[in-house]
C-alpha cells in the first residue's frame, strides 16, 4: 500500500510542476474553411505570414475543413487560404 501512495504523490507533484511551466506568450490561429454556401472545404492549404518578420507558417485543413496554426508570437498576420481551382481568400489578423 505504501508504494501506491508514493506513486500518487509523485504524480501529483509532477502535475503541479507542469502547470507552473505552462504559461505561454504565443498564440494559435484556428478556423474552418467553408465555401460561400457554408459547406466545408477539406484539404485546403493555409498560409500564415507574419507582417513584421516575414515568417511563414503552412498547414492544411483536415477532412472537416478545420485547421490549426499553433505557437505564433504576438503580431499581425496575413492568412491566405488556397485551393486549386478556387479564388484565394486573404484575412489580416491582429493579435
C-alpha positions as CSV (number, residue, x, y, z in Angstrom):
1,X,0.0,0.0,0.0
2,X,2.8,2.4,0.7
3,X,4.2,2.0,-2.8
4,X,0.9,3.1,-4.3
5,X,0.7,6.2,-2.1
6,X,4.2,7.3,-3.2
7,X,3.3,6.9,-6.8
8,X,0.2,9.1,-6.5
9,X,2.2,11.7,-4.6
10,X,4.9,11.8,-7.2
11,X,2.3,12.1,-10.0
12,X,0.5,15.0,-8.2
13,X,3.8,16.8,-7.7
14,X,4.8,16.4,-11.3
15,X,1.4,17.7,-12.5
16,X,1.7,20.8,-10.2
17,X,5.2,21.4,-11.6
18,X,3.9,21.1,-15.2
19,X,1.2,23.6,-14.5
20,X,3.7,26.2,-13.3
21,X,5.7,25.9,-16.6
22,X,2.5,26.1,-18.7
23,X,2.5,29.9,-19.0
24,X,2.7,30.7,-22.7
25,X,3.0,34.0,-24.6
26,X,2.4,32.6,-28.0
27,X,-1.0,32.3,-29.7
28,X,-2.8,30.0,-32.0
29,X,-4.9,30.6,-35.1
30,X,-7.7,28.1,-35.7
31,X,-10.5,28.1,-38.2
32,X,-12.8,26.2,-40.5
33,X,-12.6,26.6,-44.3
34,X,-16.0,26.9,-45.9
35,X,-17.3,28.0,-49.3
36,X,-19.8,30.8,-49.8
37,X,-22.7,28.4,-49.2
38,X,-21.3,27.2,-45.9
39,X,-20.0,23.8,-47.0
40,X,-16.7,22.8,-45.5
41,X,-13.7,22.7,-47.9
42,X,-11.3,19.9,-47.0
43,X,-7.6,19.6,-47.9
44,X,-7.1,23.4,-48.3
45,X,-3.6,24.9,-47.9
46,X,-3.5,27.6,-45.2
47,X,-0.5,30.1,-45.3
48,X,0.1,32.4,-42.4
49,X,2.6,35.3,-42.9
50,X,3.9,37.5,-40.1
51,X,3.7,41.1,-41.4
52,X,6.7,42.3,-39.2
53,X,9.2,39.4,-39.7
54,X,8.1,37.8,-42.9
55,X,8.0,34.4,-41.2
56,X,5.7,31.9,-42.9
57,X,3.7,29.1,-41.4
58,X,1.9,26.4,-43.5
59,X,-0.7,23.9,-42.7
60,X,-3.6,22.1,-44.4
61,X,-7.2,21.8,-43.4
62,X,-8.4,18.4,-42.5
63,X,-11.3,16.4,-43.9
64,X,-13.8,18.6,-41.9
65,X,-12.2,21.9,-43.1
66,X,-10.6,22.5,-39.7
67,X,-7.0,23.9,-39.3
68,X,-4.7,25.0,-36.5
69,X,-1.5,27.1,-36.6
70,X,0.0,27.0,-33.1
71,X,2.8,28.8,-31.3
72,X,2.6,32.1,-33.1
73,X,4.4,35.1,-31.5
74,X,2.4,38.2,-31.0
75,X,2.0,40.2,-34.2
76,X,-0.2,41.0,-37.2
77,X,-0.7,38.0,-39.5
78,X,-1.9,37.7,-43.1
79,X,-3.8,34.4,-43.5
80,X,-4.2,33.1,-47.1
81,X,-6.4,30.2,-47.9
82,X,-5.6,28.5,-51.2
83,X,-7.4,25.7,-53.0
84,X,-6.6,24.6,-56.6
85,X,-9.4,25.8,-58.9
86,X,-10.8,28.5,-56.5
87,X,-10.1,32.1,-55.7
88,X,-7.7,32.8,-52.8
89,X,-9.0,34.4,-49.7
90,X,-6.9,36.7,-47.6
91,X,-7.6,37.8,-44.0
92,X,-5.5,40.1,-41.8
93,X,-5.5,39.0,-38.1
94,X,-4.0,41.3,-35.4
95,X,-3.0,39.7,-32.2
